[in-house]
Amino acid sequence: MTTILIVEDNDAVALGLRYGLEKEGFTVLRAANSAESHPLAADADLIILDIRLPDGDGFELCRQFRSRGLKQPILMLTARDELIDKVIGLEVGADDYMTKPFELRELIARIRALLRRTYGPLSTTTGVTLRFDDLEIDLAAQRVTRNGKEIQLTGTEFKLLAFLAQHPDQPQDRETLIEQVWGYDYFVGDARTVDVHVRNLRRKIERDPQSPQTIVTVRGSGYKLAVR
């Protein structure tokens, strides 16, 4: 799963962010100050960084992260809506900027956009292998095996499986799948393509495609990868 580090000293804000992000399927780490953030930063795929911290400011911390060679996307948060803050944040290496208060849905949309730009449309970070029972999905190598036997998938089938696997047990509607797998500009409104690819994917990875246990239909919601 994608890991997000929150560097935020306000417990209420951090708790709200953690709840919202974990609900979206992200793994969340939290640091309350600059000192706590340093040993955690390398393990994160994206960093949410508050500008005002008790042991320094976020601008300097962002600069330190970049000087260490960390390349993860950084999204900065601040209570001030001043252009100079945004300019400084971007100049020291931040990738995006949001002003408090903000809507959680907008924040999540920006996070997903940053992840797509950095790691590709599915946020497949190097060296990550997802495991579900005897099914293994190597995101970096784009390789899928079941019981150690490789399963040959098309590129689109792999993208679809990888996206569902990165959000286990979370129903994904067809519009979301089209957006995440095929892209915004794909023929909007034709959800049948999703159903066809799910059917083909089931034929390849399910023990019994007629009674799927891995990629299941959620009535009224779409599909999900079921975790047993």
PLY file of the C-alpha trace (Angstrom):
ply
format ascii 1.0
element vertex 228
property float x
property float y
property float z
element edge 227
property int vertex1
property int vertex2
end_header
0.00 0.00 0.00
1.00 3.63 -0.46
2.47 5.15 2.71
1.92 8.80 3.62
3.85 10.63 6.33
1.98 13.45 8.10
4.25 15.99 9.81
1.77 17.95 11.91
1.94 19.08 15.56
-1.82 19.65 15.95
-3.23 16.36 17.25
-6.78 17.08 16.07
-5.66 17.90 12.52
-3.34 14.88 12.41
-6.07 12.56 13.68
-8.55 13.83 11.11
-6.04 13.39 8.31
-5.11 9.90 9.47
-8.76 8.83 9.60
-9.55 10.22 6.16
-6.44 8.83 4.49
-6.71 5.38 6.04
-10.34 5.24 4.92
-9.02 5.76 1.37
-6.66 2.82 1.77
-3.40 4.63 2.54
-0.95 3.59 5.24
-0.29 6.60 7.49
2.76 7.55 9.56
2.69 10.61 11.81
5.41 12.86 13.21
4.58 15.71 15.59
7.75 17.71 14.87
10.81 17.93 12.64
12.95 15.65 14.79
10.40 12.83 14.70
9.98 13.13 10.94
13.56 12.43 9.87
13.68 8.68 10.63
10.23 8.18 9.06
10.61 10.17 5.86
12.47 7.55 3.84
9.65 5.05 4.38
6.98 7.35 2.96
5.76 7.53 -0.63
4.41 11.05 -0.02
4.86 13.61 2.76
2.25 16.06 4.05
4.18 18.81 5.80
2.81 21.58 7.99
4.74 24.84 7.75
4.49 25.74 11.44
6.20 23.16 13.66
7.31 23.43 17.29
10.99 22.84 16.52
11.35 24.75 13.27
9.40 25.59 10.13
8.30 23.34 7.35
10.27 25.27 4.74
13.57 24.32 6.36
12.44 20.75 6.93
11.46 20.45 3.28
14.88 21.78 2.31
16.53 19.20 4.58
14.54 16.37 3.04
15.62 17.40 -0.44
19.25 17.83 0.63
19.16 14.22 1.87
18.18 13.15 -1.63
14.57 12.29 -0.78
12.49 12.51 -3.93
9.01 11.73 -2.57
6.34 14.31 -3.41
5.79 16.84 -0.62
2.52 18.66 -0.07
2.75 21.61 2.33
-0.03 22.84 4.62
-0.33 26.28 6.17
-2.91 28.46 7.89
-1.64 31.47 5.93
-2.90 32.24 2.44
-0.03 34.36 1.21
1.53 34.08 -2.22
5.05 34.44 -0.82
4.58 31.33 1.33
3.53 29.33 -1.70
6.50 30.59 -3.69
8.95 29.77 -0.90
7.44 26.33 -0.42
7.81 25.49 -4.09
11.32 26.91 -4.23
12.57 24.73 -1.35
11.26 21.61 -3.05
7.55 21.21 -2.26
5.33 19.84 -5.03
1.99 21.29 -3.95
0.49 23.61 -1.34
-2.84 23.83 0.49
-4.19 26.41 2.89
-6.08 25.48 6.06
-8.96 24.95 6.41
-9.32 22.63 3.44
-11.74 20.01 2.19
-10.48 16.47 2.75
-11.76 15.38 -0.66
-9.69 18.06 -2.38
-6.62 17.06 -0.39
-7.06 13.40 -1.36
-7.52 14.39 -5.01
-4.28 16.37 -4.90
-2.48 13.48 -3.21
-3.61 11.08 -5.91
-2.55 13.53 -8.61
0.91 13.87 -7.04
1.28 10.11 -6.77
0.26 9.63 -10.40
2.74 12.26 -11.57
5.55 10.83 -9.47
5.09 7.08 -9.74
2.80 6.66 -12.73
-0.98 6.36 -12.99
-1.18 3.59 -10.40
1.38 4.91 -7.90
3.38 1.70 -8.21
6.45 2.37 -6.15
9.67 0.47 -6.67
10.07 -2.82 -4.86
6.48 -3.18 -3.64
4.90 -6.64 -3.77
1.29 -7.05 -2.66
0.25 -10.45 -1.32
-3.26 -11.83 -0.92
-3.25 -15.46 0.16
-1.32 -17.23 -2.65
-1.70 -14.31 -5.10
1.34 -12.04 -5.43
1.44 -8.77 -7.38
4.89 -7.27 -8.01
4.14 -3.65 -8.85
7.63 -2.75 -10.01
8.08 -5.75 -12.31
4.38 -5.80 -13.27
4.36 -9.52 -12.58
1.52 -11.59 -11.09
1.84 -15.10 -9.70
-0.52 -17.53 -7.98
1.04 -20.43 -6.06
4.35 -19.37 -7.60
3.06 -19.77 -11.16
3.18 -16.65 -13.31
-0.08 -15.37 -14.79
0.16 -13.56 -18.10
-1.88 -10.36 -18.09
-2.21 -7.57 -20.59
-1.02 -4.12 -19.52
-4.55 -2.92 -18.88
-5.46 -6.05 -16.95
-2.42 -5.54 -14.75
-3.29 -1.88 -14.13
-6.82 -2.83 -13.16
-5.68 -5.58 -10.80
-2.98 -3.39 -9.28
-5.39 -0.54 -8.58
-7.91 -2.86 -6.91
-5.09 -4.50 -4.92
-3.88 -1.12 -3.67
-7.36 -0.54 -2.23
-8.26 -3.97 -0.79
-11.85 -4.52 0.33
-12.80 -1.04 -0.92
-15.51 -1.05 -3.60
-14.53 0.95 -6.69
-17.22 2.18 -9.05
-16.75 1.95 -12.80
-16.17 5.68 -13.27
-13.32 5.60 -10.74
-11.78 2.60 -12.45
-11.97 4.29 -15.85
-10.33 7.40 -14.39
-7.55 5.52 -12.63
-6.80 2.82 -15.20
-7.71 4.32 -18.56
-7.44 8.03 -17.74
-9.80 11.00 -17.66
-9.98 11.32 -21.44
-11.05 7.75 -22.09
-14.53 7.39 -23.59
-16.62 8.67 -20.69
-19.91 6.99 -19.95
-19.11 3.57 -21.42
-18.63 1.40 -18.34
-18.90 -1.81 -20.32
-15.16 -1.80 -20.95
-14.60 -2.23 -17.21
-16.92 -5.22 -17.07
-15.15 -6.86 -20.02
-11.71 -6.44 -18.47
-12.93 -7.70 -15.09
-14.36 -10.76 -16.79
-11.07 -11.43 -18.60
-9.09 -10.85 -15.42
-11.26 -13.26 -13.46
-10.77 -15.89 -16.15
-7.03 -15.68 -15.58
-6.66 -15.32 -11.81
-9.72 -16.93 -10.22
-9.75 -20.60 -9.26
-13.38 -20.70 -10.40
-14.19 -17.75 -12.68
-17.90 -18.56 -12.43
-17.74 -18.06 -8.66
-15.08 -15.37 -8.15
-13.55 -15.03 -4.71
-10.79 -12.52 -5.43
-12.39 -9.83 -7.57
-15.96 -9.66 -6.41
-18.93 -7.62 -7.53
-20.36 -5.19 -4.98
-23.97 -4.63 -5.94
-24.60 -0.98 -6.72
-20.96 -0.04 -6.12
-18.76 -1.80 -8.67
-15.91 -4.16 -7.86
-13.41 -4.80 -5.11
-10.49 -7.10 -4.37
-11.67 -9.20 -1.43
-9.34 -9.97 1.45
-10.11 -13.22 3.26
0 1
1 2
2 3
3 4
4 5
5 6
6 7
7 8
8 9
9 10
10 11
11 12
12 13
13 14
14 15
15 16
16 17
17 18
18 19
19 20
20 21
21 22
22 23
23 24
24 25
25 26
26 27
27 28
28 29
29 30
30 31
31 32
32 33
33 34
34 35
35 36
36 37
37 38
38 39
39 40
40 41
41 42
42 43
43 44
44 45
45 46
46 47
47 48
48 49
49 50
50 51
51 52
52 53
53 54
54 55
55 56
56 57
57 58
58 59
59 60
60 61
61 62
62 63
63 64
64 65
65 66
66 67
67 68
68 69
69 70
70 71
71 72
72 73
73 74
74 75
75 76
76 77
77 78
78 79
79 80
80 81
81 82
82 83
83 84
84 85
85 86
86 87
87 88
88 89
89 90
90 91
91 92
92 93
93 94
94 95
95 96
96 97
97 98
98 99
99 100
100 101
101 102
102 103
103 104
104 105
105 106
106 107
107 108
108 109
109 110
110 111
111 112
112 113
113 114
114 115
115 116
116 117
117 118
118 119
119 120
120 121
121 122
122 123
123 124
124 125
125 126
126 127
127 128
128 129
129 130
130 131
131 132
132 133
133 134
134 135
135 136
136 137
137 138
138 139
139 140
140 141
141 142
142 143
143 144
144 145
145 146
146 147
147 148
148 149
149 150
150 151
151 152
152 153
153 154
154 155
155 156
156 157
157 158
158 159
159 160
160 161
161 162
162 163
163 164
164 165
165 166
166 167
167 168
168 169
169 170
170 171
171 172
172 173
173 174
174 175
175 176
176 177
177 178
178 179
179 180
180 181
181 182
182 183
183 184
184 185
185 186
186 187
187 188
188 189
189 190
190 191
191 192
192 193
193 194
194 195
195 196
196 197
197 198
198 199
199 200
200 201
201 202
202 203
203 204
204 205
205 206
206 207
207 208
208 209
209 210
210 211
211 212
212 213
213 214
214 215
215 216
216 217
217 218
218 219
219 220
220 221
221 222
222 223
223 224
224 225
225 226
226 227
